[in-house]
């Protein structure tokens, strides 16, 4: 009995030491901003904000308010009756409006709503920009489904897609998520599954709305496993290390996508254009911090060249923000939050300045 107790004590001490070491890594070295769920809730929200039971996966609770913070920001969140982080909008409002699609950067992660590129464009151009962006790993397949199922119901004559190649090539890549994400089998979100000349959405789990009435509660082992995943610094450090290993040291979404990823993403863009009909569709390509250095080092812009040809062939306007944003603010680090890879208020202002000059209606 004494040996068993000693062995258990050793295990506890080893785990505790590893937890502390991983805490130091995540907090002081990686600076991920992650906190255990028991400490601050999912994604550092003070109140429920995100749900994942729509056909496109991640979305916001309707008419919700919350607050989100990290080391370098503290922002208020407010959704309208449709669940968008936006003003209340009428379905049949002014027909001369722009639908904005994108991920956390489009939603305005880390900045107040009034500081976002969509709100700044609305003020500057005296035209409504309906923001349907959402955080929590949205990708082009989800933009397509949001537009099809929700955003296209609102009167508009333009669609603006904020395309973030840094993660948009992997966000709906089934095999990439299966290899690299611990939460793959627990989240209701779509992935590309080839079907004929195109794709259909694949969901690894049933829609919670459809199964809530008859799904058995998780077993004890599943509950323990989820608790560990949501609260362990060791698991978080492993997840971050796994994610980093899946990318090269100088990864850039402007260069390091596969042909299969490119084909799938461009297919979603053509589907949005098909759904939009005669309406103008503009894709704004958004660089992350490392993309500026990589394009300079390579001496050419792989993605920019591909997107120009794609736009010309499909009647889609392409705006690559990399060069014009750098021309306005040469110190590109200022375009991003100091503790996060999303745009700072300055980044949103510079992007709005560029887009206001080139958007066509």
VMD Tcl script that draws the C-alpha trace (Angstrom):
set ca {
  {0.00 0.00 0.00}
  {2.86 2.33 0.87}
  {4.51 1.66 -2.52}
  {1.29 2.46 -4.33}
  {0.90 5.70 -2.40}
  {4.52 6.62 -3.15}
  {4.04 5.85 -6.84}
  {0.89 7.99 -6.99}
  {2.70 10.83 -5.24}
  {5.51 10.66 -7.79}
  {2.98 10.76 -10.65}
  {1.20 13.75 -9.11}
  {4.48 15.61 -8.62}
  {5.63 14.87 -12.19}
  {2.29 16.00 -13.68}
  {2.26 19.12 -11.50}
  {5.82 19.96 -12.55}
  {4.93 19.49 -16.23}
  {1.80 21.62 -15.83}
  {3.86 24.39 -14.27}
  {6.54 24.18 -16.96}
  {3.90 24.32 -19.69}
  {2.21 27.24 -17.94}
  {5.51 29.13 -18.02}
  {5.95 28.28 -21.70}
  {2.45 29.37 -22.73}
  {2.41 32.48 -20.56}
  {5.97 33.78 -20.95}
  {7.35 32.29 -24.16}
  {4.49 31.40 -26.48}
  {2.28 34.17 -25.05}
  {-0.82 32.48 -26.45}
  {-3.13 34.21 -23.97}
  {-4.86 30.88 -23.27}
  {-6.46 30.34 -19.87}
  {-8.11 27.21 -18.44}
  {-11.86 27.11 -18.96}
  {-12.50 27.14 -15.23}
  {-10.53 30.39 -14.96}
  {-12.15 32.53 -17.61}
  {-14.44 30.56 -19.88}
  {-14.09 29.75 -23.60}
  {-11.89 32.23 -25.47}
  {-11.76 34.55 -22.44}
  {-15.45 35.53 -22.71}
  {-17.24 36.94 -19.69}
  {-20.64 35.72 -20.94}
  {-21.86 33.20 -23.54}
  {-21.10 34.56 -26.99}
  {-20.27 31.74 -29.38}
  {-22.36 28.79 -30.46}
  {-21.64 26.03 -32.96}
  {-24.96 24.64 -34.11}
  {-25.55 26.48 -37.40}
  {-24.89 24.82 -40.79}
  {-21.69 26.86 -41.06}
  {-20.54 26.01 -37.53}
  {-19.35 28.88 -35.33}
  {-21.71 31.78 -34.83}
  {-22.93 34.12 -32.07}
  {-25.93 33.88 -29.80}
  {-28.60 36.33 -31.03}
  {-29.01 39.57 -29.05}
  {-26.04 38.64 -26.86}
  {-23.60 40.84 -24.99}
  {-20.21 39.75 -23.72}
  {-16.69 41.01 -23.12}
  {-13.41 39.61 -24.40}
  {-9.90 40.38 -23.30}
  {-6.28 39.40 -23.68}
  {-3.09 41.06 -22.54}
  {-3.33 43.86 -25.11}
  {-7.06 44.44 -25.51}
  {-10.39 44.50 -23.71}
  {-13.45 44.87 -25.95}
  {-17.24 44.75 -25.71}
  {-19.25 42.37 -27.88}
  {-22.86 42.83 -29.03}
  {-24.82 40.76 -31.56}
  {-28.05 41.60 -33.37}
  {-31.18 39.48 -33.64}
  {-29.60 37.40 -36.43}
  {-26.50 36.62 -34.40}
  {-24.14 38.91 -36.34}
  {-21.76 41.24 -34.51}
  {-23.39 44.19 -36.20}
  {-26.10 46.81 -35.97}
  {-29.66 45.59 -36.32}
  {-30.38 45.31 -40.05}
  {-33.61 44.93 -42.06}
  {-33.85 42.15 -44.60}
  {-35.39 44.51 -47.13}
  {-33.40 47.65 -46.44}
  {-31.51 49.80 -48.92}
  {-30.63 47.59 -51.91}
  {-27.26 49.36 -52.23}
  {-25.51 47.57 -49.38}
  {-22.39 45.42 -49.01}
  {-22.31 41.98 -47.39}
  {-19.01 41.39 -45.58}
  {-17.84 37.76 -45.16}
  {-14.81 36.58 -43.22}
  {-13.43 35.13 -40.02}
  {-12.30 36.63 -36.70}
  {-10.46 39.43 -38.46}
  {-13.66 40.46 -40.24}
  {-15.63 40.21 -36.99}
  {-13.10 42.56 -35.44}
  {-11.28 40.34 -32.95}
  {-9.54 42.52 -30.38}
  {-11.07 45.86 -31.42}
  {-14.33 47.64 -30.71}
  {-17.00 47.31 -33.38}
  {-16.67 50.96 -34.41}
  {-12.95 50.41 -35.13}
  {-13.48 47.57 -37.64}
  {-12.83 47.91 -41.35}
  {-16.53 47.34 -42.15}
  {-17.71 50.09 -39.81}
  {-15.01 52.46 -41.04}
  {-16.03 51.83 -44.66}
  {-19.67 52.42 -43.75}
  {-18.79 55.79 -42.23}
  {-16.50 56.79 -45.04}
  {-18.59 55.69 -48.02}
  {-22.05 56.43 -46.51}
  {-23.10 52.93 -47.45}
  {-24.17 50.03 -45.20}
  {-21.63 47.24 -44.71}
  {-23.40 44.26 -43.11}
  {-20.79 42.32 -41.15}
  {-21.21 38.51 -41.12}
  {-17.71 37.74 -39.86}
  {-17.19 35.34 -36.97}
  {-14.26 34.11 -34.91}
  {-13.52 30.51 -33.94}
  {-11.89 29.02 -37.05}
  {-14.12 30.13 -39.92}
  {-12.94 29.39 -43.45}
  {-14.13 29.90 -47.06}
  {-16.51 26.93 -47.04}
  {-18.22 28.52 -44.05}
  {-18.31 31.94 -45.76}
  {-20.07 30.21 -48.64}
  {-22.65 28.56 -46.37}
  {-23.24 31.74 -44.35}
  {-23.88 33.64 -47.57}
  {-26.17 30.93 -48.93}
  {-28.18 30.31 -45.75}
  {-28.25 33.76 -44.11}
  {-26.46 36.77 -45.57}
  {-27.93 36.53 -49.08}
  {-31.41 37.06 -47.60}
  {-30.51 40.70 -46.95}
  {-30.91 43.13 -49.85}
  {-27.49 44.09 -51.24}
  {-25.60 44.71 -54.45}
  {-22.07 43.83 -53.38}
  {-20.20 41.08 -51.51}
  {-16.84 41.76 -49.88}
  {-14.87 38.67 -48.85}
  {-12.02 39.29 -46.41}
  {-9.72 36.41 -47.35}
  {-7.03 35.54 -44.78}
  {-4.69 33.04 -46.52}
  {-2.74 32.52 -43.28}
  {-5.42 30.07 -42.11}
  {-8.20 30.10 -44.72}
  {-6.43 27.37 -46.68}
  {-6.49 25.01 -43.69}
  {-9.67 25.98 -41.81}
  {-11.88 23.62 -43.85}
  {-9.20 21.09 -44.82}
  {-10.51 17.79 -43.46}
  {-7.20 15.92 -43.30}
  {-5.29 18.87 -41.87}
  {-7.74 19.22 -39.01}
  {-7.85 15.49 -38.40}
  {-4.05 15.46 -38.02}
  {-3.49 18.68 -36.12}
  {-6.51 19.57 -34.00}
  {-7.42 17.79 -30.77}
  {-10.97 19.16 -30.98}
  {-11.68 17.80 -34.48}
  {-14.08 15.08 -33.33}
  {-16.05 17.32 -30.95}
  {-16.98 20.34 -33.03}
  {-19.91 20.78 -35.39}
  {-18.31 22.53 -38.34}
  {-18.02 21.73 -42.07}
  {-15.01 20.48 -44.02}
  {-14.44 20.01 -47.74}
  {-15.36 16.57 -49.06}
  {-14.84 16.02 -52.78}
  {-18.00 15.22 -54.76}
  {-17.82 15.13 -58.56}
  {-16.25 18.34 -59.81}
  {-16.92 20.15 -56.55}
  {-17.34 19.58 -52.84}
  {-19.99 18.91 -50.24}
  {-19.66 19.82 -46.56}
  {-18.62 17.02 -44.23}
  {-19.48 17.27 -40.52}
  {-17.63 14.99 -38.07}
  {-20.46 15.18 -35.51}
  {-24.26 15.60 -35.80}
  {-25.86 19.02 -35.46}
  {-26.53 19.60 -31.74}
  {-29.94 21.05 -32.60}
  {-30.99 17.79 -34.26}
  {-29.71 15.48 -31.56}
  {-30.27 17.37 -28.30}
  {-33.47 15.49 -27.47}
  {-32.07 11.99 -27.82}
  {-28.30 12.07 -27.39}
  {-27.07 10.21 -24.34}
  {-24.98 12.28 -21.94}
  {-21.22 11.72 -22.27}
  {-19.78 8.90 -20.22}
  {-17.45 9.37 -17.28}
  {-14.28 8.83 -19.33}
  {-15.43 11.30 -22.01}
  {-16.26 13.89 -19.37}
  {-12.86 13.45 -17.71}
  {-11.14 13.69 -21.10}
  {-12.96 16.90 -22.03}
  {-12.14 18.41 -18.64}
  {-8.44 17.66 -19.12}
  {-8.40 19.10 -22.66}
  {-10.17 22.29 -21.56}
  {-8.01 22.93 -18.48}
  {-4.57 21.40 -18.97}
  {-1.51 23.51 -19.73}
  {0.25 20.34 -20.92}
  {-2.44 19.65 -23.53}
  {-2.38 23.27 -24.64}
  {1.40 23.27 -25.04}
  {1.19 20.01 -27.00}
  {-1.51 21.48 -29.22}
  {0.55 24.59 -29.93}
  {3.67 22.54 -30.61}
  {1.72 20.25 -32.95}
  {0.29 23.23 -34.79}
  {3.72 24.84 -35.14}
  {5.19 21.56 -36.41}
  {2.51 21.41 -39.12}
  {3.93 24.63 -40.61}
  {7.37 25.58 -41.80}
  {9.39 28.05 -39.75}
  {8.69 30.78 -42.32}
  {5.14 29.76 -43.17}
  {3.18 32.17 -45.31}
  {-0.34 31.75 -46.58}
  {0.83 33.58 -49.70}
  {3.10 30.66 -50.63}
  {2.66 27.51 -48.56}
  {-0.77 26.23 -49.61}
  {-1.20 22.97 -51.50}
  {-2.85 22.61 -54.90}
  {-5.72 20.73 -53.25}
  {-6.26 23.49 -50.69}
  {-6.18 26.15 -53.41}
  {-8.69 24.25 -55.56}
  {-11.15 23.89 -52.66}
  {-10.93 27.54 -51.56}
  {-11.34 28.87 -55.11}
  {-14.35 26.60 -55.57}
  {-16.06 28.24 -52.60}
  {-15.34 31.67 -54.04}
  {-16.91 30.67 -57.37}
  {-19.97 29.36 -55.50}
  {-20.36 32.70 -53.72}
  {-20.09 34.46 -57.08}
  {-22.71 32.11 -58.54}
  {-25.08 32.81 -55.65}
  {-24.45 36.55 -55.95}
  {-25.47 36.58 -59.60}
  {-24.97 40.00 -61.18}
  {-23.88 41.57 -57.90}
  {-20.29 42.68 -57.58}
  {-18.01 40.32 -55.64}
  {-14.68 41.61 -54.31}
  {-12.05 39.50 -52.56}
  {-9.61 41.40 -50.36}
  {-6.46 39.36 -49.64}
  {-5.21 40.02 -46.12}
  {-1.52 39.62 -45.22}
  {-0.37 38.53 -41.79}
  {2.80 39.91 -40.27}
  {5.11 37.24 -41.70}
  {3.70 37.55 -45.21}
  {5.35 40.94 -45.79}
  {8.81 39.52 -45.07}
  {8.21 36.34 -47.07}
  {7.05 38.17 -50.20}
  {10.08 40.47 -49.96}
  {12.43 37.52 -49.49}
  {10.95 35.50 -52.37}
  {10.86 38.45 -54.73}
  {7.42 37.55 -56.06}
  {3.86 36.97 -54.86}
  {2.61 33.47 -55.63}
  {-0.91 33.88 -54.30}
  {-1.32 37.40 -55.64}
  {-0.55 36.25 -59.18}
  {-2.91 33.29 -58.94}
  {-5.75 35.40 -57.55}
  {-5.39 38.03 -60.28}
  {-5.88 35.36 -62.96}
  {-8.71 33.76 -61.02}
  {-10.51 37.08 -60.64}
  {-10.18 37.95 -64.31}
  {-11.53 34.53 -65.33}
  {-14.52 34.63 -62.96}
  {-15.60 38.27 -62.94}
  {-14.43 38.84 -59.38}
  {-12.52 41.94 -58.26}
  {-9.28 41.09 -56.43}
  {-7.63 43.52 -54.02}
  {-4.33 42.35 -52.54}
  {-3.81 44.50 -49.45}
  {-0.17 43.58 -48.91}
  {1.61 46.24 -50.98}
  {-0.79 49.16 -50.44}
  {-0.98 48.63 -46.67}
  {2.80 48.48 -46.47}
  {3.06 51.66 -48.55}
  {0.88 53.51 -46.04}
  {2.53 52.01 -42.94}
  {6.06 50.69 -43.66}
  {6.41 49.50 -40.05}
  {3.95 46.67 -40.63}
  {4.17 45.39 -37.04}
  {2.00 48.36 -36.05}
  {-0.82 46.95 -38.18}
  {-1.29 44.09 -35.70}
  {-2.14 43.78 -32.03}
  {0.96 43.47 -29.89}
  {-0.21 40.24 -28.22}
  {-2.11 38.74 -31.16}
  {-1.95 38.28 -34.92}
  {-5.15 40.21 -35.68}
  {-5.32 43.77 -36.98}
  {-4.89 46.58 -34.51}
  {-7.18 49.62 -34.81}
  {-4.47 51.08 -37.06}
  {-4.56 47.97 -39.25}
  {-8.30 48.33 -39.71}
  {-7.93 52.04 -40.54}
  {-5.24 51.41 -43.13}
  {-7.22 48.58 -44.74}
  {-10.32 50.77 -44.87}
  {-8.30 53.55 -46.50}
  {-7.13 51.16 -49.22}
  {-10.51 49.53 -49.82}
  {-12.45 52.79 -49.89}
  {-10.47 53.79 -53.00}
  {-10.92 50.56 -54.97}
  {-14.36 49.13 -54.18}
  {-16.69 49.19 -57.19}
  {-20.49 49.11 -57.04}
}
mol new
graphics top color blue
foreach p $ca { graphics top sphere $p radius 0.5 }
foreach p [lrange $ca 0 end-1] q [lrange $ca 1 end] { graphics top cylinder $p $q radius 0.2 }
display resetview
